[in-house]
Amino acid sequence: MERERSVILEEIKMVEDTPDDLVTEIFTQNFWKDQPLGRPILGTKQTVSRLGHDKVQDFFRTFYTPDMIIISAAGNLEHDR
């Protein structure tokens, strides 16, 4: 958990240090203000720092349950003639 947290925090720093990425983040946050689509994909330094093993485990126990599973399939069936 700590290793992955460090990786994500480093990725957040990289976005902040890359002007075009930073402008995109700022634009998205303002365009989708107060909406889930406006949240940074990587999270923020604060949210990533607070994320712990227990919170992740609770999330999976709550949302990754058999009653929440949807199985779907798509394809293209071609027959030899």
Secondary structure, DSSP 8 states (H G I E B T S, - for coil): -HHHHHHHHHHHHHHHHSHHHHHHHHHHHHHTTTSGGGS-TT--HHHHHH--HHHHHHHHHHHSSGGG-------------
